[in-house]
Amino acid sequence: MGNSLVSARVSVAKREAAQGPLAALGATTSDLINSAFDYLLATKELPRPQDAAARPSRADFARFLDASSLDVDWGTDAADGDYRSLIATGKRSDYESLA
């Protein structure tokens, strides 16, 4: 299949700002344009920046932390700030329970 040349107007500032991220990805401007065409053909929509509404709110993040965190009663075992032995003991008992 042959190739065609695509011409587009983009501000110099936007083009220059995109060069760093493209280089970091090991991609070229042609790769970017081809990806945009692939996205359009797959979704029948233009690629858009992530919608701010799709990002979790602080309340969502707080609920996530509550759901994925455990309260640990450190007691006086880690009073000096060295929690490594407390964790090692907990891991040892967990591993021994698997045997």
VMD Tcl script that builds the backbone (N, CA, C; Angstrom):
set m [mol new atoms 297]
animate dup $m
set s [atomselect $m all]
$s set {name element resname resid chain x y z} {
  {N N MET 1 A 0.844 -1.156 0.000}
  {CA C MET 1 A 0.000 0.000 0.000}
  {C C MET 1 A 0.901 1.233 0.000}
  {N N GLY 2 A 0.535 2.215 -0.771}
  {CA C GLY 2 A 1.338 3.426 -0.877}
  {C C GLY 2 A 1.119 4.367 0.292}
  {N N ASN 3 A 1.994 5.313 0.399}
  {CA C ASN 3 A 1.900 6.328 1.440}
  {C C ASN 3 A 1.460 7.642 0.831}
  {N N SER 4 A 0.892 8.503 1.655}
  {CA C SER 4 A 0.549 9.841 1.205}
  {C C SER 4 A 1.077 10.836 2.230}
  {N N LEU 5 A 1.294 12.040 1.767}
  {CA C LEU 5 A 1.793 13.101 2.627}
  {C C LEU 5 A 0.613 13.851 3.198}
  {N N VAL 6 A 0.605 14.037 4.527}
  {CA C VAL 6 A -0.460 14.767 5.208}
  {C C VAL 6 A 0.124 16.085 5.675}
  {N N SER 7 A -0.596 17.158 5.415}
  {CA C SER 7 A -0.155 18.480 5.839}
  {C C SER 7 A -1.146 19.009 6.867}
  {N N ALA 8 A -0.631 19.569 7.948}
  {CA C ALA 8 A -1.509 20.100 8.997}
  {C C ALA 8 A -0.885 21.362 9.578}
  {N N ARG 9 A -1.737 22.252 10.056}
  {CA C ARG 9 A -1.266 23.458 10.725}
  {C C ARG 9 A -1.326 23.238 12.228}
  {N N VAL 10 A -0.182 23.410 12.859}
  {CA C VAL 10 A -0.052 23.269 14.305}
  {C C VAL 10 A 0.814 24.425 14.778}
  {N N SER 11 A 0.468 25.000 15.923}
  {CA C SER 11 A 1.288 26.102 16.415}
  {C C SER 11 A 2.708 25.608 16.694}
  {N N VAL 12 A 3.658 26.489 16.501}
  {CA C VAL 12 A 5.062 26.138 16.735}
  {C C VAL 12 A 5.250 25.702 18.182}
  {N N ALA 13 A 4.619 26.411 19.106}
  {CA C ALA 13 A 4.763 26.082 20.526}
  {C C ALA 13 A 4.259 24.670 20.825}
  {N N LYS 14 A 3.113 24.306 20.240}
  {CA C LYS 14 A 2.556 22.972 20.475}
  {C C LYS 14 A 3.459 21.902 19.877}
  {N N ARG 15 A 3.945 22.157 18.656}
  {CA C ARG 15 A 4.828 21.180 18.006}
  {C C ARG 15 A 6.104 20.988 18.807}
  {N N GLU 16 A 6.701 22.100 19.272}
  {CA C GLU 16 A 7.933 22.009 20.051}
  {C C GLU 16 A 7.691 21.325 21.395}
  {N N ALA 17 A 6.546 21.599 22.015}
  {CA C ALA 17 A 6.223 20.963 23.292}
  {C C ALA 17 A 6.040 19.455 23.129}
  {N N ALA 18 A 5.574 19.022 21.969}
  {CA C ALA 18 A 5.328 17.598 21.734}
  {C C ALA 18 A 6.604 16.829 21.393}
  {N N GLN 19 A 7.650 17.509 20.997}
  {CA C GLN 19 A 8.872 16.816 20.579}
  {C C GLN 19 A 9.492 16.007 21.709}
  {N N GLY 20 A 9.526 16.560 22.927}
  {CA C GLY 20 A 10.109 15.840 24.068}
  {C C GLY 20 A 9.371 14.551 24.380}
  {N N PRO 21 A 8.030 14.619 24.579}
  {CA C PRO 21 A 7.301 13.379 24.842}
  {C C PRO 21 A 7.399 12.366 23.706}
  {N N LEU 22 A 7.389 12.835 22.468}
  {CA C LEU 22 A 7.544 11.909 21.344}
  {C C LEU 22 A 8.897 11.217 21.394}
  {N N ALA 23 A 9.946 11.999 21.637}
  {CA C ALA 23 A 11.297 11.415 21.716}
  {C C ALA 23 A 11.388 10.419 22.868}
  {N N ALA 24 A 10.758 10.754 24.007}
  {CA C ALA 24 A 10.785 9.855 25.162}
  {C C ALA 24 A 10.100 8.525 24.840}
  {N N LEU 25 A 9.101 8.577 23.967}
  {CA C LEU 25 A 8.413 7.357 23.542}
  {C C LEU 25 A 9.131 6.645 22.408}
  {N N GLY 26 A 10.150 7.296 21.857}
  {CA C GLY 26 A 10.851 6.730 20.709}
  {C C GLY 26 A 9.990 6.805 19.457}
  {N N ALA 27 A 9.112 7.813 19.399}
  {CA C ALA 27 A 8.162 7.949 18.298}
  {C C ALA 27 A 8.461 9.199 17.484}
  {N N THR 28 A 7.910 9.224 16.301}
  {CA C THR 28 A 8.064 10.367 15.408}
  {C C THR 28 A 6.717 11.049 15.229}
  {N N THR 29 A 6.735 12.199 14.562}
  {CA C THR 29 A 5.493 12.889 14.253}
  {C C THR 29 A 4.621 12.007 13.355}
  {N N SER 30 A 5.226 11.285 12.454}
  {CA C SER 30 A 4.458 10.366 11.600}
  {C C SER 30 A 3.781 9.279 12.442}
  {N N ASP 31 A 4.481 8.761 13.449}
  {CA C ASP 31 A 3.879 7.767 14.342}
  {C C ASP 31 A 2.654 8.362 15.051}
  {N N LEU 32 A 2.781 9.610 15.494}
  {CA C LEU 32 A 1.676 10.289 16.165}
  {C C LEU 32 A 0.468 10.422 15.247}
  {N N ILE 33 A 0.694 10.872 14.029}
  {CA C ILE 33 A -0.404 11.044 13.066}
  {C C ILE 33 A -1.040 9.697 12.741}
  {N N ASN 34 A -0.214 8.675 12.507}
  {CA C ASN 34 A -0.761 7.350 12.220}
  {C C ASN 34 A -1.574 6.815 13.399}
  {N N SER 35 A -1.117 7.057 14.614}
  {CA C SER 35 A -1.869 6.626 15.798}
  {C C SER 35 A -3.204 7.348 15.888}
  {N N ALA 36 A -3.216 8.638 15.562}
  {CA C ALA 36 A -4.467 9.398 15.582}
  {C C ALA 36 A -5.445 8.836 14.552}
  {N N PHE 37 A -4.969 8.506 13.359}
  {CA C PHE 37 A -5.833 7.908 12.341}
  {C C PHE 37 A -6.339 6.538 12.806}
  {N N ASP 38 A -5.454 5.729 13.412}
  {CA C ASP 38 A -5.864 4.412 13.915}
  {C C ASP 38 A -6.951 4.560 14.976}
  {N N TYR 39 A -6.788 5.527 15.877}
  {CA C TYR 39 A -7.779 5.761 16.919}
  {C C TYR 39 A -9.117 6.159 16.305}
  {N N LEU 40 A -9.084 7.066 15.357}
  {CA C LEU 40 A -10.303 7.520 14.688}
  {C C LEU 40 A -11.018 6.351 14.007}
  {N N LEU 41 A -10.266 5.518 13.314}
  {CA C LEU 41 A -10.879 4.388 12.618}
  {C C LEU 41 A -11.453 3.360 13.594}
  {N N ALA 42 A -10.795 3.169 14.738}
  {CA C ALA 42 A -11.260 2.186 15.707}
  {C C ALA 42 A -12.461 2.670 16.511}
  {N N THR 43 A -12.490 3.968 16.838}
  {CA C THR 43 A -13.528 4.474 17.740}
  {C C THR 43 A -14.558 5.361 17.063}
  {N N LYS 44 A -14.252 5.818 15.861}
  {CA C LYS 44 A -15.092 6.788 15.145}
  {C C LYS 44 A -15.213 8.098 15.931}
  {N N GLU 45 A -14.186 8.407 16.741}
  {CA C GLU 45 A -14.128 9.642 17.512}
  {C C GLU 45 A -12.723 10.221 17.425}
  {N N LEU 46 A -12.640 11.528 17.633}
  {CA C LEU 46 A -11.326 12.158 17.712}
  {C C LEU 46 A -10.700 11.867 19.065}
  {N N PRO 47 A -9.382 11.667 19.093}
  {CA C PRO 47 A -8.730 11.507 20.394}
  {C C PRO 47 A -8.822 12.822 21.171}
  {N N ARG 48 A -9.103 12.736 22.431}
  {CA C ARG 48 A -9.231 13.927 23.279}
  {C C ARG 48 A -8.453 13.715 24.560}
  {N N PRO 49 A -8.020 14.819 25.168}
  {CA C PRO 49 A -7.365 14.677 26.481}
  {C C PRO 49 A -8.337 14.036 27.466}
  {N N GLN 50 A -7.783 13.368 28.460}
  {CA C GLN 50 A -8.618 12.732 29.463}
  {C C GLN 50 A -9.527 13.757 30.116}
  {N N ASP 51 A -10.776 13.418 30.226}
  {CA C ASP 51 A -11.757 14.306 30.833}
  {C C ASP 51 A -11.475 14.412 32.331}
  {N N ALA 52 A -11.464 15.636 32.853}
  {CA C ALA 52 A -11.217 15.848 34.279}
  {C C ALA 52 A -12.266 15.137 35.114}
  {N N ALA 53 A -13.487 15.002 34.609}
  {CA C ALA 53 A -14.537 14.318 35.363}
  {C C ALA 53 A -14.234 12.833 35.518}
  {N N ALA 54 A -13.434 12.270 34.617}
  {CA C ALA 54 A -13.097 10.857 34.701}
  {C C ALA 54 A -12.068 10.589 35.793}
  {N N ARG 55 A -11.387 11.616 36.257}
  {CA C ARG 55 A -10.407 11.443 37.330}
  {C C ARG 55 A -11.129 11.299 38.658}
  {N N PRO 56 A -10.608 10.456 39.533}
  {CA C PRO 56 A -11.278 10.290 40.823}
  {C C PRO 56 A -11.200 11.568 41.657}
  {N N SER 57 A -12.242 11.828 42.395}
  {CA C SER 57 A -12.263 12.989 43.279}
  {C C SER 57 A -11.503 12.662 44.556}
  {N N ARG 58 A -11.304 13.662 45.385}
  {CA C ARG 58 A -10.652 13.421 46.679}
  {C C ARG 58 A -11.481 12.465 47.528}
  {N N ALA 59 A -12.801 12.610 47.442}
  {CA C ALA 59 A -13.678 11.716 48.207}
  {C C ALA 59 A -13.542 10.281 47.699}
  {N N ASP 60 A -13.471 10.102 46.369}
  {CA C ASP 60 A -13.275 8.764 45.802}
  {C C ASP 60 A -11.956 8.170 46.274}
  {N N PHE 61 A -10.917 9.004 46.287}
  {CA C PHE 61 A -9.609 8.531 46.722}
  {C C PHE 61 A -9.640 8.159 48.205}
  {N N ALA 62 A -10.314 8.955 49.011}
  {CA C ALA 62 A -10.431 8.657 50.446}
  {C C ALA 62 A -11.163 7.331 50.655}
  {N N ARG 63 A -12.239 7.091 49.884}
  {CA C ARG 63 A -12.965 5.820 49.985}
  {C C ARG 63 A -12.073 4.655 49.568}
  {N N PHE 64 A -11.264 4.860 48.512}
  {CA C PHE 64 A -10.336 3.825 48.073}
  {C C PHE 64 A -9.336 3.497 49.192}
  {N N LEU 65 A -8.789 4.530 49.821}
  {CA C LEU 65 A -7.840 4.299 50.906}
  {C C LEU 65 A -8.487 3.555 52.063}
  {N N ASP 66 A -9.696 3.951 52.420}
  {CA C ASP 66 A -10.401 3.259 53.509}
  {C C ASP 66 A -10.629 1.791 53.187}
  {N N ALA 67 A -10.983 1.518 51.924}
  {CA C ALA 67 A -11.284 0.146 51.523}
  {C C ALA 67 A -10.031 -0.713 51.387}
  {N N SER 68 A -8.891 -0.102 51.146}
  {CA C SER 68 A -7.691 -0.887 50.879}
  {C C SER 68 A -6.637 -0.778 51.975}
  {N N SER 69 A -6.986 -0.178 53.089}
  {CA C SER 69 A -6.037 -0.015 54.190}
  {C C SER 69 A -6.507 -0.787 55.410}
  {N N LEU 70 A -5.568 -1.201 56.199}
  {CA C LEU 70 A -5.871 -1.899 57.442}
  {C C LEU 70 A -5.346 -1.086 58.612}
  {N N ASP 71 A -6.125 -1.055 59.670}
  {CA C ASP 71 A -5.640 -0.434 60.896}
  {C C ASP 71 A -4.710 -1.422 61.566}
  {N N VAL 72 A -3.548 -0.966 61.950}
  {CA C VAL 72 A -2.563 -1.821 62.595}
  {C C VAL 72 A -2.299 -1.278 63.986}
  {N N ASP 73 A -2.455 -2.145 64.959}
  {CA C ASP 73 A -2.142 -1.765 66.321}
  {C C ASP 73 A -0.656 -2.032 66.539}
  {N N TRP 74 A 0.127 -0.985 66.441}
  {CA C TRP 74 A 1.572 -1.130 66.561}
  {C C TRP 74 A 1.971 -1.347 68.015}
  {N N GLY 75 A 1.126 -0.966 68.927}
  {CA C GLY 75 A 1.469 -1.117 70.338}
  {C C GLY 75 A 2.764 -0.398 70.634}
  {N N THR 76 A 3.586 -1.017 71.429}
  {CA C THR 76 A 4.885 -0.426 71.743}
  {C C THR 76 A 6.009 -1.117 70.991}
  {N N ASP 77 A 5.649 -2.099 70.146}
  {CA C ASP 77 A 6.672 -2.867 69.425}
  {C C ASP 77 A 7.490 -2.016 68.472}
  {N N ALA 78 A 6.905 -0.961 67.924}
  {CA C ALA 78 A 7.625 -0.126 66.974}
  {C C ALA 78 A 7.772 1.294 67.509}
  {N N ALA 79 A 7.831 1.402 68.821}
  {CA C ALA 79 A 7.898 2.731 69.435}
  {C C ALA 79 A 9.149 3.493 69.019}
  {N N ASP 80 A 10.228 2.770 68.736}
  {CA C ASP 80 A 11.467 3.447 68.341}
  {C C ASP 80 A 11.497 3.770 66.847}
  {N N GLY 81 A 10.426 3.437 66.137}
  {CA C GLY 81 A 10.357 3.733 64.714}
  {C C GLY 81 A 10.870 2.607 63.842}
  {N N ASP 82 A 11.404 1.533 64.458}
  {CA C ASP 82 A 11.902 0.411 63.675}
  {C C ASP 82 A 10.805 -0.636 63.567}
  {N N TYR 83 A 10.075 -0.572 62.501}
  {CA C TYR 83 A 8.957 -1.479 62.296}
  {C C TYR 83 A 9.366 -2.726 61.529}
  {N N ARG 84 A 10.621 -2.798 61.094}
  {CA C ARG 84 A 11.058 -3.923 60.248}
  {C C ARG 84 A 10.916 -5.272 60.954}
  {N N SER 85 A 11.315 -5.333 62.217}
  {CA C SER 85 A 11.219 -6.612 62.927}
  {C C SER 85 A 9.766 -7.007 63.140}
  {N N LEU 86 A 8.893 -6.023 63.377}
  {CA C LEU 86 A 7.467 -6.305 63.537}
  {C C LEU 86 A 6.897 -6.893 62.254}
  {N N ILE 87 A 7.265 -6.321 61.093}
  {CA C ILE 87 A 6.800 -6.830 59.800}
  {C C ILE 87 A 7.393 -8.206 59.522}
  {N N ALA 88 A 8.671 -8.390 59.831}
  {CA C ALA 88 A 9.316 -9.687 59.596}
  {C C ALA 88 A 8.638 -10.774 60.413}
  {N N THR 89 A 8.299 -10.476 61.641}
  {CA C THR 89 A 7.605 -11.451 62.484}
  {C C THR 89 A 6.241 -11.790 61.895}
  {N N GLY 90 A 5.522 -10.772 61.442}
  {CA C GLY 90 A 4.219 -11.010 60.828}
  {C C GLY 90 A 4.328 -11.842 59.569}
  {N N LYS 91 A 5.325 -11.549 58.737}
  {CA C LYS 91 A 5.513 -12.327 57.512}
  {C C LYS 91 A 5.872 -13.770 57.840}
  {N N ARG 92 A 6.744 -13.945 58.842}
  {CA C ARG 92 A 7.177 -15.289 59.214}
  {C C ARG 92 A 5.967 -16.116 59.624}
  {N N SER 93 A 5.078 -15.547 60.431}
  {CA C SER 93 A 3.908 -16.301 60.864}
  {C C SER 93 A 2.973 -16.590 59.687}
  {N N ASP 94 A 2.867 -15.629 58.757}
  {CA C ASP 94 A 2.043 -15.866 57.558}
  {C C ASP 94 A 2.624 -17.010 56.718}
  {N N TYR 95 A 3.956 -17.008 56.518}
  {CA C TYR 95 A 4.593 -18.044 55.717}
  {C C TYR 95 A 4.489 -19.405 56.402}
  {N N GLU 96 A 4.632 -19.422 57.731}
  {CA C GLU 96 A 4.548 -20.676 58.451}
  {C C GLU 96 A 3.147 -21.258 58.381}
  {N N SER 97 A 2.134 -20.380 58.290}
  {CA C SER 97 A 0.762 -20.880 58.208}
  {C C SER 97 A 0.487 -21.549 56.870}
  {N N LEU 98 A 1.304 -21.241 55.846}
  {CA C LEU 98 A 1.123 -21.856 54.537}
  {C C LEU 98 A 1.727 -23.249 54.452}
  {N N ALA 99 A 2.658 -23.556 55.358}
  {CA C ALA 99 A 3.368 -24.839 55.301}
  {C C ALA 99 A 2.507 -25.998 55.760}
}
mol reanalyze $m
mol bondsrecalc $m
mol representation Tube
mol addrep $m
